[in-house]
């Protein structure tokens, strides 16, 4: 069985490298891409660890455990855990936010509209909103009379629909991509919602642009008062240091934290899937749930998040 032992050694070496490469994320955009697959590294490491233990290769076991710990550190905060009765501290009825990238190439509008009806959100943020997508999703205007839309050919159109009255709204430039900010008059008071679609870090220039967009977004959030929700396609997972930097600088909480490792892209190859669609809130809100929605023939899954305003007397 020497061939098996050699194969296990090679597999161990490969997984050790895979687990350690993300440590160089700030050195290169290509190394940063390796951070997004930490859940896959952990799954593969766990399987190999069991095989190595069966062969009693204790040194390899120790190396795999150490390497796996590197990937586990950023992943563990997102494991589903019991968060207690958070709704008990909420001062008002929950608010549902749906964020969805419809893909400018193709998607099933009929299926998406059915998903929206079933999910029954209060706010919908749509990325990659083309003029065609705006027309086939016109039914949303009836259900959500308050809206702000910026359709565009290609991947960077964006729209926001709401059941709540729109006090004000604007489309603004985040780096060189459009984003939407809306102030909504919910029954519990005014809330600000920002919808975004950041650049995909597929080249050094695009990665730098996305990081600049994260920085500008953090600055805008810092100048925003009151209850705030940010939703959209960030083209970044929770496992990259740049997204963690953004959460720290903006003071927001990722609604996914402590709830799910579920992916949001790509729908075509779930085993390599990663979570890049997010909803984050400031400390005026308590996140209650985070749920991935069914496939509607886009390359992204929609994400439905439920939050509630905190009771000021029970922060």
C-alpha positions in Angstrom: 0.0 0.0 0.0 3.0 2.3 -0.4 1.3 3.9 -3.4 -1.6 4.9 -1.2 0.7 6.4 1.5 2.5 8.4 -1.2 -0.9 9.6 -2.6 -1.9 10.7 0.9 1.3 12.5 1.4 0.9 14.4 -1.9 -2.8 15.2 -1.0 -1.7 16.4 2.4 0.9 18.7 0.9 -1.6 20.1 -1.6 -4.2 20.8 1.1 -1.7 22.4 3.4 -0.7 24.8 0.6 -4.4 25.5 -0.2 -5.1 26.3 3.4 -2.1 28.6 3.8 -2.3 30.5 0.5 -5.1 32.9 1.7 -2.6 34.2 4.3 -1.1 36.2 1.4 -4.4 37.8 0.4 -3.1 41.3 0.9 0.0 40.7 -1.3 -1.8 39.8 -4.5 -5.3 39.9 -6.0 -4.8 36.3 -7.1 -4.0 35.2 -3.6 -7.0 37.1 -2.4 -9.2 34.9 -4.7 -8.0 31.8 -2.7 -9.7 33.2 0.5 -13.2 32.7 -0.9 -13.0 28.9 -0.9 -12.1 28.3 2.7 -15.2 26.2 3.4 -14.2 23.9 0.5 -10.6 23.6 1.9 -12.0 22.7 5.3 -14.3 20.0 3.9 -11.5 18.5 1.9 -9.1 18.7 4.9 -11.7 16.9 7.1 -12.1 14.0 4.6 -8.3 13.6 4.1 -7.8 13.8 7.9 -10.0 10.8 8.4 -8.2 8.8 5.7 -4.8 9.7 7.2 -6.0 8.7 10.6 -7.0 5.3 9.3 -3.5 4.9 8.0 -2.1 6.0 11.4 0.0 8.8 9.8 0.0 10.9 13.0 2.5 13.5 11.8 0.3 14.2 8.7 -2.7 14.4 11.0 -1.1 17.1 13.0 -0.1 19.1 9.9 -3.6 18.8 8.5 -5.2 20.0 11.8 -2.8 23.0 12.0 -3.4 23.9 8.3 -7.2 23.5 8.7 -7.2 25.8 11.7 -6.0 28.6 9.4 -9.1 28.3 7.3 -11.4 27.6 10.3 -10.7 31.0 12.0 -12.6 33.2 9.5 -15.3 30.5 8.9 -16.3 29.6 12.4 -18.2 32.9 13.2 -20.6 32.0 10.3 -21.5 28.5 11.5 -25.2 28.2 12.4 -25.5 28.5 16.1 -28.4 29.1 18.5 -28.7 32.9 18.9 -31.4 32.8 21.5 -34.7 34.7 21.3 -33.4 37.8 19.6 -36.8 38.9 18.6 -37.7 39.4 22.2 -35.6 42.6 22.2 -37.2 43.9 19.0 -39.3 47.0 19.4 -41.4 46.5 16.2 -42.5 44.1 13.5 -39.7 42.5 11.4 -38.6 44.0 8.1 -37.8 41.7 5.2 -35.1 42.6 2.7 -34.5 40.6 -0.6 -31.3 41.2 -2.5 -31.0 39.5 -5.9 -28.6 39.6 -8.9 -30.8 38.8 -11.9 -27.9 38.3 -14.4 -27.9 40.6 -17.3 -27.5 37.6 -19.7 -30.6 35.6 -18.7 -33.0 34.7 -15.9 -36.6 33.5 -15.5 -38.7 36.6 -14.7 -41.7 34.4 -14.1 -39.9 32.3 -11.5 -38.4 35.3 -9.8 -41.8 37.0 -9.5 -43.2 33.8 -7.9 -40.3 33.7 -5.5 -40.9 37.4 -4.6 -44.6 36.8 -4.0 -43.8 33.8 -1.7 -41.0 35.5 0.2 -43.2 38.6 0.7 -40.3 41.1 1.3 -40.8 44.7 2.3 -37.7 45.9 0.3 -36.2 44.4 -2.9 -32.8 45.3 -4.2 -32.0 44.1 -7.8 -28.5 44.1 -9.4 -27.7 43.8 -13.1 -31.0 45.5 -13.9 -31.1 46.0 -17.7 -33.8 47.8 -19.6 -35.2 44.4 -20.6 -35.2 43.2 -17.0 -37.0 46.4 -15.9 -39.7 45.7 -18.4 -40.3 42.0 -17.5 -40.2 42.9 -13.8 -42.8 45.7 -14.2 -45.2 43.7 -11.9 -42.9 44.7 -9.0 -44.1 48.3 -9.5 -47.6 47.3 -8.5 -46.6 45.5 -5.3 -43.9 48.0 -4.4 -45.1 51.4 -5.4 -42.1 53.2 -4.1 -39.0 52.6 -6.2 -35.8 53.9 -7.6 -34.4 52.3 -10.8 -31.2 52.8 -12.8 -31.4 50.3 -15.6 -28.3 49.9 -17.8 -27.0 47.6 -20.5 -24.4 45.2 -19.0 -23.8 44.2 -15.5 -24.2 47.4 -13.5 -27.8 48.5 -13.6 -29.5 48.5 -10.2 -33.0 49.0 -8.8 -34.7 49.3 -5.4 -38.4 48.7 -4.7 -40.2 49.2 -1.4 -43.6 48.8 0.2 -42.7 51.8 2.4 -43.1 55.4 1.4 -40.0 56.8 -0.3 -39.1 60.0 1.4 -36.0 60.6 -0.8 -33.7 58.6 -3.1 -30.7 59.1 -5.3 -28.4 57.2 -7.6 -24.8 57.9 -6.8 -21.4 56.8 -8.0 -19.5 54.3 -6.0 -16.1 54.4 -7.6 -17.2 54.0 -11.3 -20.3 51.9 -10.6 -23.8 53.1 -9.7 -25.4 52.5 -6.3 -28.7 53.6 -4.8 -29.5 55.2 -1.5 -33.1 55.6 -0.4 -34.7 56.9 2.8 -37.9 55.0 3.6 -40.7 55.8 6.0 -41.4 52.5 7.6 -44.2 52.2 10.3 -41.5 52.1 12.9 -39.7 55.2 11.6 -37.3 56.3 8.9 -34.6 53.9 7.6 -31.9 54.3 5.0 -31.3 51.5 2.5 -28.2 51.4 0.2 -28.1 49.0 -2.7 -24.8 48.1 -4.2 -23.1 46.0 -6.9 -19.3 46.1 -6.5 -16.8 45.1 -9.2 -15.7 41.5 -9.5 -12.0 41.2 -8.5 -11.0 39.2 -11.6 -7.9 41.3 -12.4 -5.5 43.4 -10.4 -7.3 46.6 -11.6 -10.7 45.3 -10.8 -9.7 44.1 -7.4 -8.3 47.5 -6.6 -11.5 49.1 -7.8 -13.6 46.9 -5.6 -11.5 47.6 -2.6 -11.8 51.4 -3.3 -15.6 50.9 -3.6 -15.6 49.3 -0.2 -13.7 52.2 1.3 -16.0 54.8 -0.3 -19.0 52.9 1.0 -17.6 52.8 4.5 -17.2 56.6 4.4 -20.7 57.1 3.2 -22.1 54.9 5.9 -20.1 56.8 8.5 -21.9 60.0 7.4 -25.4 58.4 7.6 -27.5 58.8 10.7 -30.2 56.5 12.0 -31.2 53.0 11.0 -29.3 51.7 8.0 -29.4 48.6 5.8 -26.8 47.9 3.0 -27.6 45.1 0.5 -26.3 43.8 -2.7 -23.7 41.8 -4.6 -20.3 42.7 -3.0 -18.2 40.3 -5.1 -16.5 39.4 -1.9 -17.0 36.6 0.7 -16.9 37.0 4.4 -13.6 35.2 4.4 -11.6 37.9 2.6 -9.8 40.4 4.9 -11.1 43.3 2.7 -14.7 42.5 3.6 -13.8 42.1 7.2 -12.1 45.5 7.1 -15.2 47.0 5.6 -17.4 45.6 8.4 -15.1 46.9 11.0 -14.8 50.4 9.4 -18.5 50.8 8.8 -19.6 49.3 12.1 -22.1 47.1 10.4 -23.1 43.5 11.2 -23.3 40.8 8.5 -26.7 39.2 8.7 -25.1 35.9 7.7 -22.9 35.8 10.8 -23.8 32.9 13.1 -26.5 31.7 10.7 -25.3 30.0 7.6 -22.5 29.0 5.3 -24.9 28.9 2.3 -23.5 30.0 -1.0 -25.1 32.6 -3.3 -23.0 32.2 -6.5 -22.7 30.4 -8.9 -25.9 28.4 -9.2 -24.3 26.4 -12.0 -21.6 24.7 -9.9 -22.7 24.7 -6.2 -19.7 22.6 -5.0 -17.4 25.6 -5.8 -20.1 28.1 -4.7 -19.3 31.0 -2.5 -21.3 33.6 -0.6 -20.9 37.0 -2.2 -24.4 38.5 -1.8 -24.9 40.2 1.5 -27.2 42.2 3.8 -25.5 44.2 6.5 -27.2 46.4 9.2 -26.0 48.9 11.8 -26.7 48.6 15.5 -30.2 50.0 15.2 -31.3 46.6 13.9 -31.2 43.0 15.2 -30.8 40.5 12.4 -33.3 37.7 12.9 -32.8 35.4 9.9 -30.8 34.9 6.7 -32.2 32.5 4.0 -31.1 31.6 0.5 -34.0 31.5 -2.0 -34.6 29.0 -4.9 -32.8 29.2 -8.2 -34.6 31.2 -10.9 -32.1 30.5 -13.8 -29.7 33.3 -12.9 -26.2 32.6 -11.8 -27.0 34.0 -8.4 -29.4 32.8 -5.7 -31.5 35.5 -4.0 -31.0 36.2 -0.3 -33.9 37.0 2.0 -33.0 38.6 5.4 -35.3 39.5 8.2 -34.3 42.2 10.7 -36.1 44.2 13.4 -35.4 47.6 15.0 -33.9 47.3 18.4 -35.8 48.4 21.5 -33.8 51.5 22.6 -34.3 50.4 26.2 -32.8 47.0 25.5 -29.7 47.6 23.3 
